[in-house]
């Protein structure tokens, strides 16, 4: 156990944590100094560790990854999420054979069957609930013909580029009219790498945690990173942007072309998350330099 700085915990609680559902709210982070404090406080992790895991350790006074709860198993367990924390076991095999699990199951009402009266009470309670909430589909099912019709309505249908663009623009307009601010979802784990690029190449790039992601309202796109002074755009690509064959998806290629046409004087750099994280600092620097030429 480790007692972390109370001020650091207070900052995290006020700026990062969503008190309503107990999750990390990355779009509210605006201080690079806070990121540095979190990373320095959890320097026992490697550079690939997520911010969520680091914050979880700080808030729960952990100074290392926990090990599997099964007796005589010293394997490290995986981190699931900030809300759920670490898994109790390293594998399904350990979970199934664990004495702790067996004791827990014994305490439950396993093997007991509900009486007919209890089942009726449960059924009536649900019926009353659905009546109040207007859930009129309880106990009803669509016919097979209706299911096939609904399935075929949009099967194979391709939406035009103009339609997709209008949807994006409409979403931005509604958001601005609602609260006057735009907070798109972004990869919080990419921020430390984008900050590193800023430092290494003396850039002043704008990203999700520094003035927020820049919005091209005309196109309806948000940019992961843009430096107007040095005319550089960086797109941070997770694996979902690539096909099974490892090629960039067509929609991302089209998106890049539109952005390049909008900013013709800018250098456009794509970073594949998996490759970048596994590369050494020297390889990262060489890659960025090549893209900047």
N, C-alpha and C positions, 0 to 999 in steps of 0.2 A: 504493500500500500504506500501511496505517496500523497502528501498534502500539498496541493497546488495553491498558487497565489489566489487569495479570495477576490482581489480586484479583477483578475483575469476571468474568473468564473462569473463574476457579476457582469463584465462586458459581454461575455458569450451569451449569458442569459438574456440580456437586454437587446443585443443586436442580431444574434444569429438564431436562437431557439424560438420555435413557434410554440407558444405556451398552450395554445388551444389543443393541438394534437401531438405535441412532443416530438417534433421533427426539426431537422436542420433547415432553416430557410435561407438558402444561399443568395437569393436575390436582394436581401437586405444588407449584405456585407458590403461596406464601402471603404473600410480602412485597411490599407496594406500593412500598416504597423500591427494591427490585430492578427493578421495572418502570420506575420513573422513571430509574434509572441507565442502563438499556438504551436508553430513548427519548432521553435526553440525549446518550448516546455516539453515537447514530446520527441526529443532528439534521439530517443532509443529506437524509433521506427526508421525504416528506410524511406527513400524519397518517393516511392510509389504508393505509400500508404495514403488513403483518402482522408480528406479533412474531417468527414463525419466520424471516422474511427478515432482520430486524434481528439476531437471534441468530446467523444464519449468517454475516453480514458481520463481526460481532465476532470469532467463533471463527476466521474465515479472513482476518482483517486486511484487509478491503475497506472503502474509504471512498467508494465510488460503485458504481453498477450497471455490470456489464461490458457491452461492446458485441459485436455479432455477429462471429464468427470469420472470416467470408468477407471476402476482400480487398476494400477500397474500400467496405465497407458499415459505416456508423457508427451503425446503429440499436441501441437498447438491447434486450437480451434479457429474456425473462420468467423470473421465479423459479418453480421447479417445487415443490420441497419441501426441508426441511432436509437430508434424507438425500442427495438428488440435486443440490441446489443450483440454479444457474442453467443454463438451456439454452445450448447452444453457439451456436445460430443463431436469428435473429429470425423465420425462416419456413421452410417446407418447400423453397421455391425456392432460398434461400441454402444450405440444407443439401445439396441435390442438386448444386448447381454448385460447391461448395467444393473447392478443391485438397486440403485436409487430409483430406476424406472419401475422395477418389479414391485418395490415397496409402495410406490405411488399408486400403481394400478390396484393393489390389494385394498387400498383405502377407498377406492371408488366403488360404486354400486354395480359392479360387473356381475352379470349372471341374473340380476333381478329383472323381473318382467313387470311392466306397468299393468295394473288392473284395468278392466273395461271401463270402470267409472272414471279413473284417472285420464284415460285416453279421450273419453267424451268431454271432460272438463277442458283438456288442452285444445281440443277441436273447437269447442264453443268459444273459448277465449280468443282464438285466432279469427274466427268468423266475425265476432263483435269488433275486433280491431280493424279488419279489412272493410267492414261496413262504414265505420267512422271515417276511415282514410279514403274511402271510395275505390278500393281495389276490387273492381267488379270481375276480374279475370280469375279469381280464386276458384280452382276446381274445374275450369273450362280449358279447352284445347282447340287449336286451329285444326281444320280438316287438312288432309294430306294435299288436296288440290290447292288450298290457300297457301300452304307452306311452299309448294313448288312455284306458285305465281310470285310470291314475295321474294323467293330466292333468285328467280330469273329476271326480276325487274332491273337489277343493276349488274347482273353477271356479264362480264366482258365489256362493260360500258367504259369508255375512255373520256375523261373530261378535257376540254380544250384548255390551252395555255391561258387564254383570256379569262376563262371561267375561274381557274385556280388563282390568277392574279387578282381578280375582283374579290374573291373570298378573303385573301390575305389583307387587301386594302380595307375591306369592310370590318375585319376583326380589329385592325389597328384603330380605325375611326371610332368604333364602339367603345374600345378601351379608353381612348382619350376623352371621349364624351362622358364616360362613367366616372373616372377619378383624375383625369388630366395627366396620368403617368403611365409609362410603359415599362413593365418588368417581365420580359420574356424568360422562359426557362433556359438555363445554360448549364454546361458541365462545370461544376464547382471545382473538380479535380484538375481541370486544365489551367486554372488561374495561376497556380504556383509556377507552371511552366511558361506561361505568357509573361509573367513578371520577370522570370529569369531571362527571357529573350529581351525584354526592355532593358534590363541591366547590362547584359552582355554586349548589346549593339547600340547602347546609348539612345534608345528610342523612347518615345512618349506615347505609346499605343493606348487607345481607349478600348476597354473590354468590359465584361459583365460586372466586375468588382471595381472598376475605375470609371466613373461617370456613366456606367451602364452601356450595354451594347448599342452601337450606332444603328439607327433605323433608316433605311432607304424607303421613304414613304411612297415614292413613285412606283417602286417595284414590290413593296411589301416584304422586304427582307431585313433581317437583323444580321450584322456582321460580328463574328467572334472577336475580331481584333482589327483596328484601323488606326494608322498614324498619318494624319493629314500633312504634317510638316515634312516627313520623310517619304510620303506617298507609298505606304506599304499596307497591304491587306493580308491578313492571315485567317485561314479557315481551319479549325481544329476538328478533325474527322474521327469519330468513333467507328467501330466495326460495322455498325448498322448502315453506314454510308457506302459499304462495299458489297458486291455480289459474292456468291460462294466461290467463284473463280478468283476473287481478289481484285476485281476491276471496280473502278468507281461507278456508281449507279448513274444511269442516263439523266435522271432528274437533277443530280448534283452537277453534272457536266453542263447541263443547260443553264442552271442557276449561276454557275461560274461565268459563262459567256455573257449573260445579262449584266452581271456586276462589272465585268471587264469593259463592256460597252458603256456602262454608266460612268466608270472611272478609268478612262483609256490611258491616263498617265501614271497609273498606280501599278506597282509590282504585286502580283497575286501569288501567294504562297499557300500551298496545301500541306498540312501536317497530319500524318496518320498516327493516331494516338499510340497504338500498339508498338509501332516501329520506333517512334520518338522516345518513348519511356525506356525501352530496352537498349537504346544507343548510349554510348559514352558522351561526355560533354564535348569532347573534341569532334566526334562524328556529328553531333547536333550543330555545332558552330559551322563546320564545313558545309553541311546541308543548307543552312540558312544563307550562307555566303553565296553558294552556287545559285540559289533561287533569286537572290538580290541582283545578280549580274544582268 
